[in-house]
Amino acid sequence: MNTIHELSYLQEKIEELKDQGVYRKLPVFDGPNAARIRLNGKEVINL
């Protein structure tokens, strides 16, 4: 397999997951690990 084919295969699989409603974007964690953290721009309690 060449690299371009592999990447297009992965993009197709991602689109299938999105169409099925099972794809989710992972949250972005900003800052040091503490009791309160900033997650996707919002301050939340880190359990």
C-alpha positions in Angstrom: 0.0 0.0 0.0 1.2 3.5 -0.7 0.9 6.3 1.8 -1.7 8.2 -0.2 -4.0 5.2 -0.4 -3.6 4.5 3.3 -4.5 8.1 4.2 -7.6 8.0 2.0 -8.6 4.7 3.5 -8.4 6.2 7.0 -10.4 9.3 5.9 -13.1 7.1 4.5 -13.3 5.2 7.8 -13.5 8.4 9.8 -16.4 9.6 7.5 -18.2 6.3 8.1 -17.9 6.7 11.8 -19.2 10.2 11.6 -22.2 9.1 9.4 -23.0 6.4 12.0 -22.8 9.0 14.8 -20.1 7.2 16.8 -17.2 9.5 16.0 -16.3 11.9 18.7 -13.6 14.5 19.0 -11.3 14.1 22.1 -11.4 17.0 24.5 -8.3 19.3 24.6 -6.7 19.6 28.1 -4.9 22.9 28.7 -2.5 23.5 31.6 -1.0 21.5 34.5 -2.8 18.5 36.1 -4.7 19.8 39.2 -8.1 19.6 40.9 -9.5 22.2 38.6 -8.4 22.2 34.9 -9.3 24.0 31.7 -10.9 21.6 29.2 -12.0 23.0 25.8 -11.7 26.5 27.2 -13.9 25.8 30.2 -12.8 25.4 33.8 -13.9 22.0 35.2 -13.2 19.7 38.2 -10.7 17.0 37.4 -11.9 13.7 38.9 
